[in-house]
Amino acid sequence: MAAKKQRFISPNVAEYPPGHWSNTLRVGDAIYVSGMTARANDLKTIQGATAYEQAKVIFTKLKHCIEAAGGKMSDMVKMNIYVTNMADNKEIWRARQEFFEGDFPCSTLVQVAGLALPEILLEIEAVAYAGSGD
């Protein structure tokens, strides 16, 4: 029997109205988190002026989403990071070190021409497997 898809909502991360997308889905032990940006819960304001500040906001949102689905940050196995300026990579890695220990998730970093709003400097999507971390 195939695992059923379940949607999870964190009270700490704003969700768009139905019909747009889900922030967090779980299928079996796999947890998928849509691309997160540093948008505040009003979905308008961008939190943080630098890539480091925005990355910290995003990693916190990823943590909330994964925990809402029954996982933890150490369960994250893959993240895709989209940046508007590749020179920001060191600041993003600095923020990442504040959220992970031991084996860091597999990671892809891609520079893009732009994201949803000009002040959004990065977007991160993630995959975790509940129970796989330490």
PAVEXRO-808569 format. One record per residue (C-alpha): x, y, z. Coordinates in nm, 3 decimals. Layout:
+---------+---------+---------+
:      px :      py :      pz :
+---------+---------+---------+
:       X :       Y :       Z :
...
+---------+---------+---------+
END
This chain:
+---------+---------+---------+
:      px :      py :      pz :
+---------+---------+---------+
:   0.000 :   0.000 :   0.000 :
:   0.139 :   0.341 :  -0.099 :
:   0.199 :   0.605 :   0.164 :
:  -0.059 :   0.883 :   0.170 :
:   0.027 :   1.246 :   0.109 :
:  -0.043 :   1.471 :   0.410 :
:  -0.028 :   1.850 :   0.428 :
:   0.114 :   2.012 :   0.741 :
:   0.081 :   2.376 :   0.842 :
:   0.303 :   2.550 :   1.094 :
:   0.140 :   2.830 :   1.292 :
:   0.476 :   3.010 :   1.261 :
:   0.489 :   3.017 :   0.879 :
:   0.228 :   3.195 :   0.669 :
:   0.045 :   2.986 :   0.410 :
:  -0.088 :   3.127 :   0.088 :
:  -0.460 :   3.077 :   0.023 :
:  -0.569 :   2.734 :  -0.104 :
:  -0.507 :   2.677 :  -0.470 :
:  -0.155 :   2.821 :  -0.479 :
:   0.073 :   2.557 :  -0.324 :
:   0.146 :   2.375 :   0.000 :
:   0.440 :   2.480 :   0.214 :
:   0.489 :   2.133 :   0.363 :
:   0.386 :   1.788 :   0.246 :
:   0.476 :   1.453 :   0.398 :
:   0.460 :   1.119 :   0.214 :
:   0.562 :   0.834 :   0.442 :
:   0.880 :   0.955 :   0.613 :
:   0.965 :   1.203 :   0.335 :
:   0.896 :   1.569 :   0.412 :
:   0.898 :   1.821 :   0.127 :
:   0.917 :   2.195 :   0.196 :
:   0.845 :   2.448 :  -0.080 :
:   1.089 :   2.727 :  -0.149 :
:   1.097 :   2.959 :   0.149 :
:   1.192 :   3.324 :   0.135 :
:   1.233 :   3.587 :   0.405 :
:   0.878 :   3.717 :   0.364 :
:   0.718 :   3.796 :   0.698 :
:   0.383 :   3.642 :   0.793 :
:   0.205 :   3.939 :   0.633 :
:   0.342 :   3.796 :   0.304 :
:   0.452 :   4.148 :   0.202 :
:   0.738 :   4.260 :   0.424 :
:   1.084 :   4.112 :   0.363 :
:   1.277 :   4.036 :   0.683 :
:   1.648 :   4.114 :   0.660 :
:   1.847 :   4.338 :   0.430 :
:   2.143 :   4.102 :   0.383 :
:   2.172 :   3.745 :   0.259 :
:   2.288 :   3.636 :   0.605 :
:   1.982 :   3.790 :   0.776 :
:   1.743 :   3.649 :   0.516 :
:   1.905 :   3.304 :   0.536 :
:   1.852 :   3.296 :   0.914 :
:   1.483 :   3.380 :   0.866 :
:   1.451 :   3.109 :   0.601 :
:   1.627 :   2.838 :   0.803 :
:   1.397 :   2.920 :   1.096 :
:   1.093 :   2.883 :   0.868 :
:   1.227 :   2.550 :   0.733 :
:   1.272 :   2.430 :   1.091 :
:   0.910 :   2.520 :   1.176 :
:   0.777 :   2.346 :   0.865 :
:   0.980 :   2.027 :   0.919 :
:   0.885 :   2.013 :   1.287 :
:   0.516 :   2.061 :   1.200 :
:   0.544 :   1.746 :   0.986 :
:   0.706 :   1.547 :   1.266 :
:   1.072 :   1.588 :   1.174 :
:   1.369 :   1.788 :   1.292 :
:   1.643 :   1.985 :   1.119 :
:   1.888 :   1.696 :   1.150 :
:   1.645 :   1.495 :   0.932 :
:   1.703 :   1.731 :   0.637 :
:   1.887 :   1.549 :   0.359 :
:   1.870 :   1.793 :   0.066 :
:   1.830 :   2.163 :   0.005 :
:   1.827 :   2.368 :  -0.312 :
:   1.932 :   2.728 :  -0.266 :
:   1.858 :   2.994 :  -0.527 :
:   2.049 :   3.323 :  -0.497 :
:   2.044 :   3.644 :  -0.696 :
:   2.414 :   3.704 :  -0.624 :
:   2.663 :   3.416 :  -0.601 :
:   2.891 :   3.637 :  -0.390 :
:   2.641 :   3.592 :  -0.104 :
:   2.729 :   3.222 :  -0.067 :
:   2.968 :   3.273 :   0.226 :
:   2.700 :   3.458 :   0.424 :
:   2.446 :   3.186 :   0.351 :
:   2.692 :   2.914 :   0.464 :
:   2.760 :   3.116 :   0.781 :
:   2.387 :   3.118 :   0.862 :
:   2.357 :   2.749 :   0.772 :
:   2.623 :   2.659 :   1.030 :
:   2.398 :   2.804 :   1.300 :
:   2.126 :   2.547 :   1.220 :
:   2.314 :   2.225 :   1.142 :
:   2.572 :   2.001 :   1.308 :
:   2.736 :   1.677 :   1.202 :
:   2.647 :   1.566 :   0.852 :
:   2.509 :   1.868 :   0.668 :
:   2.236 :   1.811 :   0.408 :
:   2.330 :   1.765 :   0.044 :
:   2.305 :   2.106 :  -0.115 :
:   2.277 :   2.282 :  -0.449 :
:   2.345 :   2.653 :  -0.493 :
:   2.224 :   2.820 :  -0.812 :
:   2.235 :   3.185 :  -0.916 :
:   1.913 :   3.307 :  -1.076 :
:   1.827 :   3.630 :  -1.257 :
:   1.563 :   3.718 :  -1.001 :
:   1.312 :   3.594 :  -0.745 :
:   0.951 :   3.696 :  -0.665 :
:   1.049 :   4.047 :  -0.546 :
:   1.371 :   4.244 :  -0.604 :
:   1.446 :   4.262 :  -0.230 :
:   1.436 :   3.880 :  -0.193 :
:   1.799 :   3.770 :  -0.212 :
:   1.754 :   3.394 :  -0.179 :
:   1.504 :   3.112 :  -0.168 :
:   1.556 :   2.765 :  -0.019 :
:   1.358 :   2.445 :  -0.069 :
:   1.424 :   2.129 :   0.131 :
:   1.364 :   1.757 :   0.166 :
:   1.383 :   1.573 :   0.499 :
:   1.324 :   1.215 :   0.607 :
:   1.162 :   1.197 :   0.950 :
:   1.368 :   0.993 :   1.194 :
:   1.680 :   0.984 :   0.978 :
:   1.880 :   1.241 :   1.178 :
:   2.064 :   1.195 :   1.507 :
+---------+---------+---------+
END
